[in-house]
Amino acid sequence: MTMTKASYDFDFAVAGGGPAGTSAAISLGQRGHSVVLFERHTFPRFHIGESLLSTANDAFAALGVAERIEAACFPEKWGARLYTHDARSGRYVDFTDVREVTRPQTYQVCRQQFDQILLERAREVGVDVREGCDVIACEFAPDTAILDVACRVDAATRRVRVRALVDATGRGGLIARKFNLRTEEPLLANIAIFSHYTGVPRLEGPRPDDIRLIARSDAGWFWLIPISKELMSVGVVLPKQLYRKLANGSAEETLNRAISDTPIVAEFMREARREWPVRVEKDFSYSASTYAGHRWILAGDAGSFLDPVFSTGVSIAMESGIEAAAELHRALLKNNFSAANFAAFSRRQFVVGFYTPQFRDVFFSPEPPDLIFRSVVTILAGKWNPSLWTRFLNHMFFGLVSIQKRFNLTRLNFRRDPDAGYPTERAPKTRA
């Protein structure tokens, strides 16, 4: 039996109000569909993931928020400063070197403010945004998706019927857990420890708000991200095995210890004052065996998330939300919501490579071959589908990394001993 339009409360539902969920909801609303968005928190709320990529500008334009993002006066990001732990080596990653992106300059953002802008835009295009509402269960019948939603405002649970669901519930992974889709990335089983600080000096020169990435002498690395005129997000990422060796005491003590034994970071943080509690994220790299099914699509972190080293999270989330909306729009035109192939954003090669000493030796070299490094920067700026020439040059870059394993093309900057904590193919059996 075919259900009539009246059988649905909305055309589509979106679970989750982060960048993936709001991007999907906005895109569906722009096409004239009736959409409800459920967000379990009440905004504004804290969230990690503060550094964007150049390709985010394309998403801002598509979503109709470009002017608002610019008016928010977020710190401008033009690239990244790379440092080794002792500052003896490193270089600048300059997004203006990239010829395959629309606009090189992007932003470092305070997620509370950034996510609020997207949520308000969703309301503006007609999305029924319901904060404090959590999708606690979902079922997928032949002709409808059925959601059970718990709302904190009145402590009531309601049932909602829609044509299809966009799952943008992030690490919570509503559908991924329901259908056992999630697979951990054993080579990226990392722990992030971070907080926000005042009193951290900006970079000198015309681009003071670029992200700083500092590679420790072992397998760990630091980020320093300006998110306002006063606040700096500072965090360290440690492979799980290395974390077990360094963690002795509270999260705050572990972060302080990692700062103090990384000379250049200790210098940056000499006058710093912590303004937020120290937070910890564990095992935050995973993928899904499939990204779409009968009347559902995964978007953003609900499907996959890779290590934050190259700041892909928010940009991929927005792109996947926009693509999810396009897929559902096409499905509605054909009245066919059967399982479809929804492309995963798999960036595994670059991210896993960062956790090898040879990759770091070449990547942090102050004078790598310009043409090859420019091709690497193209990917790091968020251009996932570069030209054939750029892809060829990227293969050459990884060829240099392979040669570095046997011959010293550049100075050895990083430890190779077993205690350095580089991940291995075999995932550890115990958990942090």
Residue pairs with C-beta under 8 A, 6 or more apart in sequence:
1 143
2 143
3 143
3 144
7 143
7 144
7 161
8 144
8 161
8 162
8 163
9 36
9 160
9 161
9 162
10 34
10 35
10 36
10 128
10 160
10 162
11 28
11 33
11 34
11 35
11 162
11 163
11 332
12 28
12 33
12 34
12 35
12 36
12 162
12 163
12 164
12 165
12 166
12 328
13 35
13 36
13 37
13 38
13 135
13 145
13 147
13 160
13 162
13 164
13 165
13 166
14 21
14 22
14 24
14 25
14 28
14 35
14 36
14 37
14 38
14 127
14 165
14 166
14 168
15 21
15 38
15 135
15 138
15 147
15 165
15 166
15 167
15 168
15 169
15 174
16 37
16 38
16 39
16 167
16 168
16 169
16 170
16 172
16 300
16 302
17 37
17 38
17 39
17 41
17 43
17 115
17 119
17 122
17 129
17 131
17 168
18 47
18 115
18 168
18 170
18 300
18 301
18 317
19 114
19 115
19 118
19 300
19 314
19 317
19 318
19 321
20 168
20 170
20 299
20 300
20 301
20 302
20 317
20 318
20 320
20 321
20 324
21 37
21 39
21 166
21 168
21 299
21 300
21 321
22 37
22 115
22 118
22 119
22 121
22 122
22 321
23 59
23 63
23 118
23 299
23 317
23 318
23 319
23 320
23 321
23 322
23 325
24 166
24 168
24 299
24 321
24 322
24 324
24 325
25 35
25 37
25 122
25 127
25 129
25 166
25 321
25 325
26 63
26 64
26 118
26 121
26 122
26 125
26 127
26 325
27 62
27 63
27 321
27 322
27 325
27 326
28 35
28 127
28 325
28 328
28 329
29 35
29 122
29 125
29 126
29 127
30 64
30 125
31 325
31 329
33 329
33 332
34 126
34 128
35 122
35 126
35 127
35 128
36 127
36 128
36 130
36 160
36 162
37 122
37 127
37 128
37 129
37 130
38 130
38 133
38 134
38 135
38 147
38 149
39 119
39 129
39 130
39 131
39 132
39 133
40 132
40 133
40 134
41 131
41 132
42 131
42 132
43 112
43 115
43 116
43 119
43 131
44 112
44 113
44 115
44 116
45 112
45 115
46 111
46 112
46 276
47 111
47 112
47 115
48 111
48 192
48 194
48 233
48 235
48 279
48 281
48 308
49 111
49 308
49 313
49 314
50 108
50 109
50 110
50 111
50 225
50 227
50 233
51 77
51 108
51 109
51 211
51 223
51 225
51 311
51 314
52 77
52 106
52 107
52 108
52 109
52 311
52 314
52 315
53 106
53 311
53 312
53 315
53 380
53 381
53 382
54 95
54 98
54 101
54 102
54 103
54 104
54 105
54 106
54 381
54 382
54 383
55 101
55 102
55 315
55 319
55 381
55 382
55 383
55 384
56 106
56 107
56 314
56 315
56 318
56 382
57 66
57 101
57 102
57 103
57 106
58 102
59 315
59 318
59 319
59 322
60 66
60 69
62 322
63 118
63 121
63 318
63 322
64 121
64 125
65 117
65 118
65 121
68 117
68 121
69 107
69 114
69 117
72 109
72 113
72 114
72 117
74 107
74 108
74 109
74 110
74 113
74 114
74 227
75 107
75 108
75 209
75 226
75 227
75 228
75 229
76 105
76 106
76 107
76 108
76 207
76 209
77 95
77 105
77 106
77 107
77 108
77 209
77 210
77 211
78 94
78 95
78 96
78 104
78 105
78 106
78 207
78 210
79 92
79 93
79 94
79 95
79 96
79 104
79 207
79 210
79 377
80 92
80 93
80 210
80 211
80 212
80 213
80 380
81 90
81 92
81 93
81 203
81 210
81 211
81 212
81 213
82 90
82 91
82 92
82 93
82 213
82 215
82 363
82 364
83 89
83 90
83 212
83 213
83 214
83 215
83 264
83 364
84 90
84 214
84 215
84 217
84 264
84 364
84 413
84 414
85 214
85 215
85 216
85 217
85 262
85 263
85 264
85 265
86 217
86 263
86 264
87 263
87 264
88 413
89 364
89 365
89 366
89 411
89 413
90 364
90 366
91 364
91 365
91 366
91 367
91 368
93 377
93 380
94 377
95 101
95 104
95 105
95 106
95 377
95 381
96 104
97 374
97 377
98 104
98 374
98 377
98 378
98 381
98 383
99 378
100 378
100 383
100 386
100 387
100 390
101 378
101 381
101 382
101 383
104 381
108 209
108 211
108 225
108 226
108 227
109 227
109 314
110 227
110 228
110 231
114 314
119 129
122 129
123 129
130 149
130 151
132 151
132 152
132 153
133 149
133 150
133 151
133 152
134 149
134 150
134 151
134 152
135 147
135 148
135 149
135 165
135 169
135 174
136 148
136 149
136 150
136 157
137 147
137 148
138 145
138 146
138 147
138 148
138 165
138 174
138 175
138 178
138 296
139 145
139 146
140 146
140 293
140 294
140 295
140 296
144 161
144 162
144 163
144 295
145 161
145 162
145 163
145 164
145 165
145 295
145 296
146 159
146 160
146 161
147 159
147 160
147 161
147 162
147 165
148 157
148 158
148 159
149 157
149 158
149 159
149 160
150 156
150 157
151 157
151 158
163 295
163 328
163 332
163 337
164 295
164 296
164 297
164 328
164 331
164 337
165 175
165 295
165 296
165 297
166 296
166 297
166 299
166 321
166 324
166 325
166 328
167 173
167 174
167 175
167 176
167 296
167 297
167 298
167 299
167 302
168 298
168 299
168 300
168 301
168 302
168 317
168 321
169 302
170 300
170 301
170 302
171 284
171 301
171 305
172 302
173 181
173 182
173 302
174 302
175 181
175 293
175 296
175 298
175 302
176 182
176 288
176 298
176 302
176 303
179 293
181 288
181 289
181 290
181 298
182 286
182 287
182 288
183 286
183 287
183 288
183 289
184 283
184 285
184 286
184 427
185 285
185 286
185 287
185 306
185 348
185 352
186 423
186 425
186 426
186 427
187 352
187 355
187 423
187 424
187 425
188 285
188 306
188 307
188 351
188 352
188 355
188 423
189 239
189 240
189 283
189 285
189 423
189 427
189 428
190 237
190 238
190 239
190 240
190 243
190 283
190 284
190 285
190 307
191 237
191 238
191 239
191 240
191 243
191 280
191 281
191 282
191 283
191 432
192 235
192 236
192 237
192 238
192 280
192 281
192 284
192 308
193 235
193 236
193 238
193 251
193 254
193 255
193 258
193 278
193 279
193 280
194 223
194 233
194 234
194 235
194 236
194 255
194 278
194 279
194 281
195 233
195 234
195 235
195 252
195 255
195 274
195 275
195 276
195 277
195 278
195 279
196 227
196 231
196 232
196 233
196 234
196 274
196 275
196 276
197 231
197 232
197 234
197 269
197 272
197 273
197 274
197 275
198 230
198 231
198 232
198 272
198 273
198 275
199 271
199 272
199 273
200 224
200 232
200 234
200 268
200 269
200 271
200 272
201 268
201 271
202 208
202 209
202 226
203 209
203 210
203 212
208 226
209 226
211 223
211 224
211 225
211 311
212 222
212 223
212 224
212 225
212 268
213 221
213 222
213 223
213 309
214 221
214 222
214 223
214 224
214 262
214 264
214 265
215 221
215 360
215 364
215 413
215 414
216 222
216 236
216 258
216 262
217 262
217 414
217 415
217 420
218 242
218 414
218 415
218 419
218 420
218 421
219 238
219 239
219 242
219 355
219 420
219 421
219 422
219 423
220 236
220 237
220 238
220 239
220 242
220 258
220 421
221 236
221 237
221 309
221 354
222 234
222 235
222 236
222 237
222 258
222 259
222 262
222 265
223 233
223 234
223 235
223 237
223 308
224 232
224 233
224 234
224 265
224 268
225 232
225 233
225 234
226 232
226 233
227 233
231 275
232 272
234 259
234 265
234 269
234 272
235 255
236 255
236 258
236 259
236 262
237 307
237 308
237 309
238 246
238 258
238 421
239 355
239 421
239 422
239 423
240 282
240 283
240 423
240 428
240 432
241 421
241 423
241 428
242 420
242 421
243 254
243 421
243 432
244 432
245 419
245 421
246 254
246 257
246 258
247 254
247 432
248 254
248 257
250 278
251 278
251 279
251 280
252 274
252 278
255 278
258 265
259 265
259 266
259 269
260 266
282 432
283 431
283 432
284 305
284 307
284 308
285 305
285 306
285 307
285 351
286 304
286 305
287 303
287 304
287 344
287 346
288 298
288 303
288 304
288 344
290 339
290 342
291 297
291 298
291 303
291 304
291 342
291 343
291 344
292 298
292 327
292 339
292 340
292 341
292 342
293 339
294 337
294 338
294 339
295 337
297 324
297 327
297 328
297 342
298 320
298 324
298 342
299 317
299 320
299 321
299 323
299 324
300 316
300 317
300 320
300 321
301 313
301 317
303 320
303 344
304 344
304 345
304 346
305 313
306 312
306 347
306 348
306 351
307 351
307 354
307 355
309 351
309 354
310 347
310 350
310 351
310 354
310 380
312 345
312 347
312 382
315 382
316 345
316 347
319 345
320 345
323 342
323 343
324 342
327 340
327 342
328 337
331 337
331 340
345 384
347 384
349 398
350 379
350 380
353 359
353 398
353 401
354 360
354 363
355 422
355 423
356 401
356 422
357 412
357 413
357 414
357 415
357 416
357 420
357 422
358 401
358 402
358 404
358 405
359 401
360 413
360 414
361 404
361 409
361 410
361 411
361 412
361 413
361 414
362 368
362 397
362 400
362 401
362 404
362 409
362 410
363 376
364 413
365 410
365 411
368 400
368 410
369 400
371 393
372 393
372 396
372 397
372 400
373 397
374 393
375 386
375 389
375 390
375 391
375 393
375 394
375 396
375 397
376 393
376 394
376 397
378 386
378 390
379 386
379 390
379 394
383 390
386 394
400 409
403 409
404 410
414 420
